[in-house]
Amino acid sequence: MKNKSFSKTKFNIAWASIVTIFIGAVVYVPALKFSQKEKEVVYYRVPVFVNMTPSTENGAQPANSQSEKEEPLIKVSTSRITKDLKLGDVDEEVKFLQEYLNGRGFLVAESGPGSPGQETTRFGAGTRDALIRFQEANAELILKPFGLKEGTGVAGEMTRNLINS
């Protein structure tokens, strides 16, 4: 006579594995599709599994069993800068540039328009100054190939390549 408890446990483990693989595919495949789009911010929930323990003999889940809890939305930006940006430009890509600079500590503004969370589409003096600081901090990759020692404040080819990488 087979031990029912043992075979049921094997069944529960196999079922949990199948469910985990399926959920992984469901989350992974849409993420691949989103990563191929440009100029878009994508929000999605990521399931997190805690303590993967099979159920008890009667089918009830133990106190510390497998559970799924939702994490906060994750912001994934797939935007890119596709053209030169300079003082006076008004473009959606300027907003991405400001978000990029603010997110890396090169603040466009301490508060108000251009500050973290309040980025705009206008390339003003604050954006230019933050971009100059970013270019000078990355002088080896952005300025040195052109023989420059000071940032230009223009998001040209080398600056775009670094930001988009």
Buried (B, 14 or more C-beta within 10 A) or exposed (E): EEEEEEEBBEEBBEEBEEEBEEEEEEEEEEBEEBEEEEEEEBEEEEEEBEEEBBBBEEEEEEEEBBEEEEEEEEEEEBBEBEEEBBEEBEBEBBBBBBBBBBEEEBBBBEEEEBBBEEBBBBBBEBBBBBBBBBBBBBBEBBBEEEEBEEBBBBBBEBBBEBBEE
